[in-house]
């Protein structure tokens, strides 16, 4: 099993899989033979996780290869267009001024962030009103690997890429973060609060994992 080996000041061996890459973290001085046995013992688990990652990337291939965006769970073609001065959604496609690839990517990212500001503010406010859970402030975040956060003062941050997901998933994330305004952990009480407002949260939470790679895009 191909992997990267990193020695650290730590007590135990562990394996981290990120974006399909496998990293083994080992305590300084761990014999290579022990590390190889550890990886071999985890081979079935690793193969399963990598296969799951492969399915996710295949599902999102049009987005990952830069030919489409995902907006509200729908694939929309990115169409470099002559004569347009700014990115705009029209005729079922995202028209982008014709420039080099780097500029196109930057333009799409900026369009997403402008779009996300209003859309996600509306989503959060809508769920705040329906659940009765109040928050202090809202802002966008560019965090990698996280869809949202809520601090101890009720300040909620939502990853701007959340606008890529369908309404059910973005709604679950909103409820999740709003529940943190009254439960600042992931205790049984927290999940009971989430379930009260989002009864199918377990299925949504599981489905959300299929889109985790999106948090790495447009960086």
Secondary structure, 3 states (H helix, E strand, C coil): CCCEEEEECCCCCEEEEECCEEEEEEECCCCHHHHHHHHHHCHHHHHHHHHHHHHHHHHCHHHHCCCEEEECCEEEEEEEECCCCCCEEECCEEEEECCCHHHHHHHHHHHHHHHHHHHHHHHHHHHHHHHCCCCCEEEEECCCCCCEEECCCCEEEEEHHHHHCCHHHHHHHHHHHHHCCCCCCCCHHHHHHHHHHCCCHHHHHHHHHHHHHHHHCCC
